Amino acid sequence: QVQLVESGGGLVQPGGSLRLSCAASGFTFSTYVMRWYRQVPEKEREWVATITSAGDTYNYADSVKGRFTISRDNAKNTVYLQMNNLKPEDTAVYYCKPGRINSWGQGTQVTVSS
């Protein structure tokens, strides 16, 4: 079955950086668009970034554009999210998701606070 394991979250000060990873299995990773989402309590999950299956096209939410970078390694079935210049409003649980598969991992908590 589909498994998505996010990691790399933590507590960081404003202006700091984190690199999230999502290890995927149970589907042909290299043929799927991958997306990152985030969610804070009592709010809907918010789309953050998308990368095509080949890794050659990216899209970002306006709130993270210029600060976050999505990438993937199809040989490792892993998608990444490099987050720079983090702000307190980036605090959330971050999830990855394959484009056409309705499956979610447990997420990884990112907290930006001084």
N, C-alpha and C positions, 0 to 999 in steps of 0.2 A: 504494500500500500504506500501511498505518498507520505513521505516524511520530510519535514522542514525543521531544521534546528538552527535557530538564531543564537548568536553569541557576540561578545565584544562590548556589551553595554557596561555602564558604570556611572560613577559620580565624577563630574568634571567641572572645573571652574569656567565661568563665562570667558569666551575667547579661546578655549581649549579645543582639543581634537579627540575624536574617537574613530575607530574603524570597526564597523559591524560586518559580520560574516553570516551567511546562511548556507548551510550544507543541505543539499537536496538529494532525495533518493526516491525510487519507486515510479519514476517516469523518465522519459527520454529528455533529459535536461537541456541538451543542446538544441532542441527544436522548439523550445518554449520562450516566449517573452517572459521576463521576470520583472516584478515590481516590488518596491518597498512602500509600506504604509506605516502610519503611526496612530496611536490612540491615547487620549488622556481620559481619565474617569469621567463618566457622564457625558461624553461627547462621541460623535460618530467617528469611525475610523477615517483617517485622512490619507489620501494618496500623496506620496512623496516623490517617487522617481520610477522611471521605466527604462529598461534596456532591451533591445531586440535580441533575438536568438543568436545572431552572429556577433553581437556586441558592438555594432558599428553605428548605432543610432540611440540617442538618449533623450529623455524628456524629464523636466523637473517642475515641481510646483514652484510658483513664484516666490514663496516664502523661504525656499532653500536654494534657489538658483544662485550660482556663483560661490556657494559655500560647500555644497555637498557634491560628491562625485560617485556615480554608480558604475560598477564594472563587474565583469564575470570571468571565470576561468572554466570553460566547458570541459577541460580535461579533469578538473577536480569537482565538477558538479556543484560549484559554489558561486554565489553572487555576493558582492561586497557593497558597502556604503561607507565611503570616506566622508567624515563630517568635520569640517573645519570652522573656526570662528563661531563656536557654539554659543547659543543664546538661551536664557532661561525659558523662553517659549518653545524651545526644541525639546523640553522635557516631555517624555512620553514612553510608552512601550512601542517598540519598533518590530514590525513583522515583514517577512518576505512572502511572496505568493506567485505561483506560476500563472501566466495569463489566462488560460482557459480552464483551470482546475480550481474547484471551490474547496480548497484545503488550506488550513492555517497551522503554523507552528505555535509554540508557547510564547514566542516573542522574547525580546531582551529589553530590559529597562535602561533608559538613558535619563540621567538626572543632571541638569546644569544649574549649579548653585554655588554661590560663594560662601 
